[in-house]
């Protein structure tokens, strides 16, 4: 989230903690500064499509998983340019999300969750990427077309988008982070001209505590008092 000339970089940890560190730019080096240049073996980085995360994963060897919600957004934006194809993509992605909804409803975890994904979600994911390849084989898709951009986004991130299938601890998207981050963009217009960088860092600390309390079912007011 942007604040004046700086940015919040949301980080979500294994113990369901959220951290909103504030840095003065979106330079690629910020990722290594926040996450460390030597991640532990077996760690997975789940992110949106920002190229800095992909470069960090390539440089460090960490497994990189990417977000299906950001992928879906591209096809939603392509509806006006290519209604039939974009609608078909959204429906195919929706069926994958239905599998995740079944898992949540049954509160499955561990091996049961992984097997359900492999049995029910994996064929849908493979069919989706096969469809993406078919669309690229067609003539007449212009590079500037929104559908082409959405298809390219999917093809370039295929491996990262499939990580969740084989790792039951990896979410399908970053929506949990987006929800935790929401207070910052909501308040941005009011804060824009009155915050300093020191204030931004302090806001990041407070929002980190508040978001983490909510994830753990802790009353925020009681905790802060």
Secondary structure by P-SEA (a helix, b strand, c coil): cccccbbbbbbbcccbbbbbcccccccccccccccccccccbbbbbbcccaaaaaaaaacccbbbbbaaaaaaaaaaaccccaaaaaaaaaaaaaaaaaaaaaaaaccccaaaaaaaaaccaaaaaaaaaaaaaaaaccccccccaaaaaaaaaaaaccccccccccccccccaaaaaaaaaaaaaacccccccccaaaaaaaaaaaaaaaaaaaaccccccccc
